[in-house]
Amino acid sequence: GENVEQHPSTLSVQEGDSAVIKCTYSDSASNYFPWYKQELGKRPQLIIDIRSNVGEKKDQRIAVTLNKTAKHFSLHITETQPEDTAVYFCAASAGGSTLGRLYFGRGTQLTVWP
Amino acid sequence: NAGVTQTPKFQVLKTGQSMTLQCAQDMNHEYMSWYRQDPGMGLRLIHYSVGAGITDQGEVPNGYNVSRSTTEDFPLRLLSAAPSQTSVYFCASSYPGGDSPLHFGNGTRLTVT
């Protein structure tokens, strides 16, 4: 099945700096790559997603890039703010016989210091 | 529109007890799933369903049962609780097809003593 690896596991930045989280996946049939943000004690919520026919997608301060050849995708947060502090999860959809299943990375704890 | 509703929010069980975690969604989503979240392990899929009457195992299915008699409901049953099942459990739903966002419930924090 799909294997998603996420790095780093923790990331601390100063307010206003940029943050980058990287993920790799193993199944070349995967075609959907969402990112979720989970604040302490809350449920994961979708912040941005990208499909395999697109290389980059932006939504205000966040962007995701996808390199299907290398099988990696990244989350970029610019002008970070304290409210960006959370755990971020990447995920990849399964292909083949398990189409539709999402496999998650282990998460990145992002801390933004004021 | 309530989205995905999970009950209870908290539960404490003794080893060997059984219980059912409830999950209901009102978005007419065909795809529903259960995840457990443990520190440093991310979200691991327990069971999932692509429609009423159809269920399948995820990555960590042992010790859990599911059924899907209606589109709206997807309960998770712990047959004989063990301390290793102490975790936070999330139910999630989406449209089918493999490229639709998952909508998560608020989670159930389960402690097994």
HADDOCK unambig.tbl for C-alpha pairs under 7 A between the chains (distance, minus, plus):
assign (segid A and resid 32 and name CA) (segid B and resid 99 and name CA) 5.27 0.50 0.50
assign (segid A and resid 42 and name CA) (segid B and resid 106 and name CA) 6.55 0.50 0.50
assign (segid A and resid 43 and name CA) (segid B and resid 104 and name CA) 6.35 0.50 0.50
assign (segid A and resid 43 and name CA) (segid B and resid 105 and name CA) 6.62 0.50 0.50
assign (segid A and resid 43 and name CA) (segid B and resid 106 and name CA) 5.19 0.50 0.50
assign (segid A and resid 43 and name CA) (segid B and resid 107 and name CA) 6.61 0.50 0.50
assign (segid A and resid 44 and name CA) (segid B and resid 104 and name CA) 6.54 0.50 0.50
assign (segid A and resid 93 and name CA) (segid B and resid 98 and name CA) 6.05 0.50 0.50
assign (segid A and resid 99 and name CA) (segid B and resid 98 and name CA) 5.79 0.50 0.50
assign (segid A and resid 100 and name CA) (segid B and resid 96 and name CA) 6.79 0.50 0.50
assign (segid A and resid 100 and name CA) (segid B and resid 97 and name CA) 5.69 0.50 0.50
assign (segid A and resid 100 and name CA) (segid B and resid 98 and name CA) 3.37 0.50 0.50
assign (segid A and resid 100 and name CA) (segid B and resid 99 and name CA) 6.95 0.50 0.50
assign (segid A and resid 101 and name CA) (segid B and resid 98 and name CA) 6.62 0.50 0.50
assign (segid A and resid 104 and name CA) (segid B and resid 42 and name CA) 6.58 0.50 0.50
assign (segid A and resid 104 and name CA) (segid B and resid 43 and name CA) 6.01 0.50 0.50
assign (segid A and resid 105 and name CA) (segid B and resid 42 and name CA) 6.10 0.50 0.50
assign (segid A and resid 106 and name CA) (segid B and resid 40 and name CA) 6.12 0.50 0.50
assign (segid A and resid 106 and name CA) (segid B and resid 41 and name CA) 5.17 0.50 0.50
assign (segid A and resid 106 and name CA) (segid B and resid 42 and name CA) 3.90 0.50 0.50
assign (segid A and resid 107 and name CA) (segid B and resid 42 and name CA) 5.68 0.50 0.50
